[in-house]
Amino acid sequence: MATESSSKAILSLACKRKEELVVRIEGSGRIYRSSFLCMPEQLEGHFCIDNLPQGAALKYLTANKSILSARFDMHDIRYSFKATYAGMVKYNKFDALKLKIPDKIKAIQRREHFRVEPKISNPIKITLQDGEESTATDVSTGGASFWCKHAYPLGTVINVRIDLPGENEALKLDFEVIASDKIKESYATRKRTVGLFKIRGKFPNPSQKEIQLIQHFGHARQREVIRITT
């Protein structure tokens, strides 16, 4: 069932994570891919997304008139909203679209397993079978996501070591790749530190003990988030 959530909080997090989104220009049928960029304090009531390809913004958008329908996935939830285009701005010297924060955002839980995002200061450490080290962007009993310096073919099964905060015993799990999404080259900082590829996958055969350890972490993290936000 769809629910209405805090628009500003959701979009702020999407901007911090530089999530990708699909936008449709209402009345034109034109659909494009973009990315969340920022929510500057000086642009109160607005947020910014990456410019549309092939000059589409200049061709088909009119400030304070054109409406964009958008959808994106975050934390295993599909979000959708409609926002008014408010003009072009500069972000890191590149053109970006300024949109008005919508009053409502619809959210639909997408997966059977609810994933939680670890605390930045206390991350989930992931070690890949080739020795590369990363940190999870989210995790559940069903799978996880993390940044990587190279892609994996879909369906590849790799061995990963997962160190959960507060647990002495590391998890050694099979990880089946379901997506290797390459981010834009312009995000140079992320390229240097964690790689260009966001790897998403599932745990095909976790043991009951491993499931319980992940559940314990997830429940503790959810309680922590609730304390912070209430």
HELIX and SHEET records of a PDB file:
HELIX    1   1 SER A    7  ARG A   17  1                                  11    
HELIX    2   2 GLU A   41  LEU A   43  5                                   3    
HELIX    3   3 PRO A   53  GLY A   55  5                                   3    
HELIX    4   4 ALA A   56  TYR A   60  1                                   5    
HELIX    5   5 ALA A  188  THR A  193  1                                   6    
HELIX    6   6 GLN A  208  THR A  229  1                                  22    
SHEET    1   A 8 THR A   3  SER A   5  0                                        
SHEET    2   A 8 ILE A 105  GLN A 109 -1                                        
SHEET    3   A 8 ILE A  77  TYR A  91 -1                                        
SHEET    4   A 8 ILE A  67  MET A  74 -1                                        
SHEET    5   A 8 GLU A  20  ILE A  25 -1                                        
SHEET    6   A 8 ARG A  30  CYS A  38 -1                                        
SHEET    7   A 8 HIS A  46  ASP A  50 -1                                        
SHEET    8   A 8 PHE A  94  LYS A 100 -1                                        
SHEET    1   B 7 LYS A 125  LEU A 128  0                                        
SHEET    2   B 7 GLU A 133  VAL A 139 -1                                        
SHEET    3   B 7 GLY A 143  CYS A 148 -1                                        
SHEET    4   B 7 PHE A 197  LYS A 202 -1                                        
SHEET    5   B 7 LEU A 171  LYS A 182 -1                                        
SHEET    6   B 7 VAL A 157  ASP A 163 -1                                        
SHEET    7   B 7 LYS A 125  LEU A 128 -1                                        
END                                                                             
